[in-house]
Structures are given as C-alpha cells and as structure tokens.
Amino acid sequence: MKTQKWWIIVVVILVLAIAGVLFFLSNSKQPIEEYSIDTIFIKTQLTEKGNAISDINLKSNVAGDYSIKITGMDNLASIDESMFSLNSEENKKISIYFNAQDYLPGIYLGELEINSKNQIKKIPIIVEIQSETVLFDSNLNLFPKTGIIPGSSLSAEIKIFDLANVGISNLKLNYFIKDFNENIIDFGEEEIVINGNLPLTKSFNLPYTLKQEDYVFGVIVKYDGSVGTSSVLFNVATEKPEGFQIGLVHIALFIAFLFVIFLILFVYFIFCRDRALTEMQNQYKRETNRQRELILQQEKKVCSRLNTNKEKNEYKKELEKIKKQRLSALRQIHEKRIIEIKKIKKTKNKDALKSQLDKWRKQGYDTQILEKRYKLPGPKDIKKKIEEWKEQGYDTKVLDKHLNK
C-alpha cells in the first residue's frame, strides 16, 4: 500500500511539473488582445487630385473605450470618428478618407494608430499618387520575401512597362527604402533608356542598426509629366522568431517553480520515505562494509608472512572467493528480512513492525556461523595447499616462474 502511495505522489508531482512548463511557455507568448482588426496594412492608389475611401473592421474582445488617429499624412488621410466605445464581441467599421487635392504625385507613408486601455496598434498606410495619364509604370518583387534581418542583403526585381507603346524613351527612375517615420534607409536616382518593357534588379545591404519594424520599398517612374508609382511593404525581424522570446520575468518564475518542485521532492524523500526499509538497508550496508574491511585487514596481515608471490596470489584468490560467499550470504539474509517486513506491513500491525525492527537492530547480522562456514585461511593453510599440489604431482615450476616475475 505504501509503495502504491509513493508512486501516486511521484506521478502527481510529474504532472504538476509538466503542467507548469506548459503554463510558463504559453504565457511567454503575447497576452490576449483586447481587440482585433481585419488587415495588417492599408494601401491605396490615387490619381492626381483624386480621392478614395478604405474601410477596416475592428472587433472588440472586451468592453472598452477606443481612440484612433492618423499620423504622418496631414490632409491626405482623415477619419470621421476619433473616439468611440464598444461592448465585448462588438464590431466597428472604421472608414479612412483619402484626398490628394494638395499633394503632388509620389508615394506617401503614414500610420493609423488605434488605442484601447492596455493596447496600441499601428497600421501602416501607403498612398500612391499617380499622374492622370500614366505612360510608364512598374511592378516590384522583393527577395527574400520573409526572414529579412538587420545586416542582410535585400534584392528588388523591378519590371518597367511601356503602357502607351511610346518606344525608345529616356526615363527618370527614383527608388527608396523608408520607415513610417519618414526616415530614409536607402535611395537612388538614375536615368534609363527603355524600348518596350525593361527588367531591372537592385540590391541593397541593410544596416545592422535597423529596427524591427515595417518598411517600404518604393519606385517612382517619371517621363514627360507622367508619374507611375509602385511600392511593397516588408518587415525586418530579429534573428530569433518573436514567438520564442521569453521575458526575464517568465524565466525567473519558471526557475522558482522548478525550485518548489525540487523542495517538495526533497521533503518527501526525507520525511515520507519508508523508514523501515531504509534502516534495514543502512544496517545491511554497514555489515557488508565491515566484512570487506575485515577481509582486507586479514589480507595485509597474512601476505606479510608469506614468502613467495605464488603463495600471496593464491591467498588473494582464496580471500576473493570467501568474500563473495560471505557477501552473498549477507544479501540472502537481507532479502529474507525485507520479505518478512513487507508481510508484517500488510497486516498494518505497527507494534509488530516496531518490535521486529528493534530485534534486528540489537541483533545486527549474527556472522559467527557465517565466518565459521567461510573461514579465512591463514598462511599455514596456503603453504599446506601448495605442498599438497606438489605431492599430487603438479609441476609448479612454470607457475613459480610466472608468479615471481
């Protein structure tokens, strides 16, 4: 019964440990969001003096108040409602109005900032304004598409198209990499000659100091009043994926949790282990160590009185044999006592258990019979044994020669 309880406690502790590991790993991720939105960025393309509307949907996960604003675009983008309240699971459509009346053709960057009680989200906004007539336009692809880290190389594949079949022409090409605070990471400007469509490839070495955030690679193609634009959003990440980043608080809590589990195990094994079996085991170890020490002392004493290596080696063989016999006999006595203790424990008679343990504690291991049965030989016994070999006709010269080397 005691053994079964022991296993139950161990299993419970292991389950708690596993549950703790899963709990801390799950809490190392981002906390539950107060709200969610149905887009990760907003991009629109306008003609010169044109306007447009983009809608996004916000879903509230908890009841609360919200405020929204647009940064970096002044009169180019606006909203009609900057503050509102939502109940849990309620949806809200947010409309962003774009008006290019006061802006020249080009690529403009801004952000839609949404604030709740404990959460702030910034949604990138890209507005491309083109001339009313576009003679040349472009298409972009970035490589790699994901896993871009500071200090890495970024390649841009630019395909320029002659939309109006103008033919051989001189174009002005502007390209840049910017963040959403209008910081220029890289830029270039060149004149190119095109006849039909033209593919180009540009490579950029990103700075090692680049922050983990969103960036835009943009291209503007100009020709005789025609302005064509194209852009692509990309994100720079750290070398380790964000999902694997665990805070110092989580690490400290996890270490504390492991310490508590260790303390529970330590206390259990100190105070709750089977003391009867432990006491018997310690008594058994003391007796086996005593026998080993006794045999070792006998070996040193007798070997000093033997004359030849042959006699000493033969004596050591005899001692090793006797040591194994005595230890084997002790182990059998110990195993019989364990069986007897378990039988008494099944009766749940504590007095009988205590009485039997006290008896064995006082008695120890009665080794008198054991030591008589497996008697340690003296120097005369070994010399007599070797003489008997010689009388029986064994040629010990070779053995003597080998042992005396």
Buried (B, 14 or more C-beta within 10 A) or exposed (E): EEEEEBEEBEEEBEEBBEEBEEEBEEBBEEEEBBBEBEEEBBBBBBBBEBEBEBEBEBBBBBEBEBEBEBBBBEEBBBEEEEEEEBEEEEEBEBEBBBBBEEBEBBBBBBBBBBBBEEBEBBBBBBBBBBBEEBBBBBBBEBEEEEEBBBEBEBEBEBBBBBBEEBEEBEBBBBBBBBBBEEEEBBEEEEEEEBEEEBEBEBEBEBEEEBEEEBBBBBBBBBBEEBBBBBBBBBBBBEEEEEEEEBEEEBEEBBEEBBEEBEEBBEEBEEEEEBEBBEBBEEBBEEBBEBBEEBBEEBBEEBBEBBEBEBBBBBBBEBBEEBBEEBBEBBEEBBEEBBEEBEEBBEEEEEEEBEEBBEEBEEEEBEBEEBBEEBEBBBBEBBBEBBEEEEEEEEEEEEBEEEBEE
